[in-house]
Amino acid sequence: MMEALNYFFISWVDPRLLMLTAAGTFAGIYIGAIPGLSDEMCQKLERHRPANLAQAARLDGMTPAALMVLLAHVKKSARRQSA
């Protein structure tokens, strides 16, 4: 049930996010350097090291706000790498 809700939330936020989840979007990203994430969320992400946003969304205690911060950071990093 919870996994279905996470999938619904992810697809509702941004359908392009589903494409981002196929790739290893967190490869080489230092979670502690992302502004806007609480210390607790940074620790949780560092401990579990999700490979993509879909896995991050499944973590216990992950908030929609934290997912949006991660999404913005991933998109920003992708733009920097393509430029």
N, C-alpha and C positions, 0 to 999 in steps of 0.2 A: 504493500500500500504506500509506504513512505517513498519508495523508489519511483513509483508512478507519479506521486506528487512532485518530486524533484524534477522528473523529466518534464512534466507539465510546466513547472515554473521556469525551467531553462528555456523551453521552446517559446514560452510566452514572453520572456524578457527580450530575446533577440533570436530569431530563427537562425541567423548566421552563427550563433553560438554553438549550434549542433555540429557545424563543420569544424569549429575550433576544437571541439572535444575529441575529434578523431586524431589530431596531432598531439605530440608531447608539448603542450603549451607552456609548461613550467620549467622546461629544461634550461638550466643555466640562470634561473632567476633567483636572486636572494630575497626571500620573503620578508626579512626584517627591514629591507630598504623601501618597502612599498608604503608610501604615506597614506594615512587614513585607516589603517588596520589597527585594531587594539592589540595590546601586548598579548592578551590571552589568545586572540585569533592567530597572531604570528607564531606563538608557541605551538598551537594546535597544528597549524599548517607545516611547520618545520618538523614536528614529531611524525606526522603521517606522510608528508611529502606526496601529495596527490599528483598524478601525472597530467591531469587536465582539469578543466572547470567542472566537468560532470562528476568526477571523483571528489572534488572539493565540495560540491553541493551536497554530497551524501554524508559528509562528516557531521557528527553530532554537534549541535550548537552553532552551525554555520548560519549566518543571518543573510537575508537578501541584500542588505547594505554592503556586507563584506564581499559577497559575490559580485556586486556591481563595481566595487573598488578593484577586485581582481580582474574583472573583464576589461575595465578601462586600462589597467596597467598592461595586460596582455596585448590589447590592441595598439597601445602606444609603443610597446616594444617591437611589435611586428612592423609598424610603420618605420621605426628607426632602422631596422634591419633591411627593409626593402629599399630604403633611400640611399 
